[in-house]
Amino acid sequence: MMRGNAKTLSKFVVVTLGMFGFGFALVPFYYKICEVTGINSGGEQSLAKNTQVDTSRLVRLEFDANTNGELPWQFKPEFPSIQVHPGQLVQVEYTVTNTSDHAIVGQAVPSYGPARAAAFFKKIECFCFTPQTLAAGETRRMPVMFVLDPGMDPEVHTVTLSYTFFDTDEKVQTGATKEAPHG
């Protein structure tokens, strides 16, 4: 009987060692499969790189902020200028404050210098896309996210992005006042 138990025990030890070895071998096998198929390589996924960035040159971006006419807003860029590589994703912010005692709707209109740079300025997000309503005394930070197209003329070393906020109230624009209906 003792001999049967020893034989069973040795089979159990061999099976246990085999299972342990198989489990141990699965880890490198898993990594190899992931490497070959391109799926998760053990949690070390790399971030997607923008291959369109032209790291061989820098462009100076200057930021300007203005308000038109009697618009009682203070408007300024977070930084007056930055250096970027064409193709690089960039986010900058502007700050605007309504200094009046009532809500006002304004619309920002961009302009570029030199003018030919406008075709290479690709905005992804911008406060200029929609009118902005600011309550009395409200201050807001407004982002602009863009990419300067790497195909831009390599002779352009400085680009100015300028915004002018306009009051979108029709009576302010036309100088007219609304009359009460007669009757």
C-alpha positions as CSV (number, residue, x, y, z in Angstrom):
1,M,0.0,0.0,0.0
2,M,2.9,2.3,0.8
3,R,4.3,1.8,-2.6
4,G,1.0,2.9,-4.3
5,N,0.9,6.1,-2.2
6,A,4.5,6.9,-3.1
7,K,3.7,6.4,-6.8
8,T,0.6,8.6,-6.5
9,L,2.5,11.2,-4.6
10,S,5.3,11.3,-7.2
11,K,2.7,11.7,-10.0
12,F,1.1,14.6,-8.0
13,V,4.5,16.3,-7.6
14,V,5.3,15.9,-11.3
15,V,1.9,17.3,-12.3
16,T,2.2,20.2,-9.8
17,L,5.7,21.1,-11.1
18,G,4.5,20.8,-14.7
19,M,1.5,23.1,-14.0
20,F,3.8,25.6,-12.2
21,G,6.3,25.5,-15.1
22,F,3.5,26.0,-17.6
23,G,2.1,29.0,-15.6
24,F,5.5,30.4,-15.3
25,A,6.2,30.0,-19.1
26,L,2.8,31.7,-20.0
27,V,4.0,35.2,-19.0
28,P,6.8,35.5,-21.6
29,F,4.6,33.6,-24.1
30,Y,1.8,36.2,-23.4
31,Y,4.3,39.1,-23.9
32,K,5.5,37.6,-27.2
33,I,2.0,37.2,-28.5
34,C,1.2,40.8,-27.6
35,E,4.4,42.0,-29.3
36,V,3.6,40.1,-32.5
37,T,-0.1,41.1,-32.6
38,G,0.4,44.7,-31.4
39,I,-2.0,44.5,-28.6
40,N,-1.3,45.5,-25.0
41,S,2.3,44.8,-24.4
42,G,2.2,44.3,-20.7
43,G,0.7,47.6,-19.7
44,E,3.6,49.6,-21.3
45,Q,1.5,51.2,-24.1
46,S,3.2,54.3,-25.5
47,L,1.2,57.5,-26.2
48,A,0.5,58.1,-29.8
49,K,3.0,60.6,-31.2
50,N,2.2,63.4,-33.6
51,T,4.6,62.6,-36.5
52,Q,3.7,65.9,-38.2
53,V,5.7,68.1,-35.7
54,D,8.6,69.9,-37.4
55,T,11.1,69.9,-34.6
56,S,13.7,71.4,-36.9
57,R,12.3,74.9,-36.6
58,L,10.5,77.2,-34.1
59,V,8.0,79.9,-34.8
60,R,7.3,82.8,-32.5
61,L,3.6,83.3,-31.8
62,E,2.6,86.7,-30.6
63,F,-0.9,87.2,-29.0
64,D,-2.9,90.4,-29.1
65,A,-6.3,91.3,-27.6
66,N,-8.5,94.3,-28.3
67,T,-12.1,95.5,-27.8
68,N,-14.0,97.5,-30.3
69,G,-15.6,100.8,-29.6
70,E,-17.4,101.3,-26.3
71,L,-17.3,97.6,-25.2
72,P,-16.6,97.8,-21.5
73,W,-14.4,94.7,-21.3
74,Q,-10.8,94.2,-20.3
75,F,-9.3,91.6,-22.6
76,K,-5.8,90.2,-22.6
77,P,-3.7,87.1,-23.5
78,E,-2.2,84.9,-20.7
79,F,1.2,85.3,-22.3
80,P,2.3,87.9,-24.9
81,S,4.2,85.3,-26.9
82,I,5.4,81.7,-27.1
83,Q,7.7,79.6,-29.3
84,V,6.2,76.5,-31.0
85,H,7.2,73.9,-33.5
86,P,4.9,73.7,-36.5
87,G,2.6,70.8,-36.2
88,Q,2.7,71.0,-32.3
89,L,-0.7,71.0,-30.5
90,V,-0.8,74.3,-28.6
91,Q,-3.3,75.7,-26.1
92,V,-3.2,79.3,-24.8
93,E,-5.7,81.2,-22.8
94,Y,-7.1,84.7,-22.8
95,T,-8.8,86.5,-19.9
96,V,-11.8,88.7,-20.3
97,T,-13.6,90.8,-17.7
98,N,-16.9,92.6,-18.2
99,T,-16.4,95.8,-16.2
100,S,-20.0,97.0,-16.7
101,D,-23.0,96.7,-14.4
102,H,-25.0,94.5,-16.9
103,A,-24.6,91.4,-19.0
104,I,-23.1,91.9,-22.4
105,V,-22.8,89.5,-25.4
106,G,-19.6,89.9,-27.4
107,Q,-18.1,88.1,-30.4
108,A,-14.4,87.8,-31.0
109,V,-13.0,88.1,-34.5
110,P,-9.5,86.8,-35.2
111,S,-6.9,88.3,-37.5
112,Y,-3.4,87.1,-38.4
113,G,-0.1,88.7,-39.3
114,P,1.2,88.1,-41.8
115,A,-2.2,87.5,-43.5
116,R,-0.9,84.5,-45.4
117,A,-0.4,82.7,-42.0
118,A,-4.2,82.5,-41.6
119,A,-4.4,79.5,-44.0
120,F,-1.9,77.6,-41.8
121,F,-3.6,78.3,-38.4
122,K,-5.8,75.3,-37.7
123,K,-8.0,76.0,-34.7
124,I,-9.5,73.0,-32.8
125,E,-11.2,74.9,-30.0
126,C,-11.7,78.7,-29.8
127,F,-13.9,81.1,-27.9
128,C,-14.2,83.0,-31.2
129,F,-16.5,80.2,-32.6
130,T,-19.5,81.4,-30.6
131,P,-20.7,84.7,-29.0
132,Q,-19.7,85.0,-25.4
133,T,-22.1,86.3,-22.7
134,L,-20.5,87.8,-19.7
135,A,-22.5,88.8,-16.6
136,A,-21.8,92.1,-14.9
137,G,-18.3,92.0,-13.3
138,E,-17.7,88.4,-14.6
139,T,-14.1,87.3,-15.4
140,R,-13.6,84.3,-17.6
141,R,-10.5,82.4,-18.9
142,M,-11.0,81.4,-22.5
143,P,-8.9,78.7,-24.3
144,V,-7.7,78.6,-27.8
145,M,-6.4,75.2,-29.0
146,F,-4.7,75.0,-32.4
147,V,-1.9,73.6,-34.6
148,L,0.3,75.7,-36.8
149,D,0.4,73.6,-40.1
150,P,4.0,72.4,-40.8
151,G,3.4,73.2,-44.4
152,M,3.6,77.0,-43.6
153,D,6.2,79.0,-45.5
154,P,9.6,78.3,-43.8
155,E,10.5,82.0,-44.2
156,V,7.7,82.9,-41.7
157,H,9.4,83.1,-38.3
158,T,6.8,85.1,-36.4
159,V,3.0,84.9,-36.5
160,T,0.6,87.3,-34.6
161,L,-2.8,86.1,-33.6
162,S,-5.0,89.0,-32.8
163,Y,-8.6,89.0,-31.5
164,T,-11.0,91.9,-31.3
165,F,-14.2,91.6,-29.3
166,F,-17.2,93.3,-30.7
167,D,-20.4,94.1,-28.9
168,T,-23.1,92.1,-30.6
169,D,-26.0,94.2,-29.4
170,E,-27.7,95.6,-32.6
171,K,-28.5,99.0,-31.1
172,V,-24.9,99.5,-30.1
173,Q,-23.7,98.6,-33.6
174,T,-26.2,100.8,-35.5
175,G,-26.4,103.6,-33.0
176,A,-30.2,103.3,-33.1
177,T,-32.5,103.0,-30.1
178,K,-35.6,100.9,-30.1
179,E,-38.9,102.9,-29.9
180,A,-41.9,101.7,-27.9
181,P,-44.8,100.8,-30.1
182,H,-47.5,103.5,-30.4
183,G,-51.0,102.8,-29.6
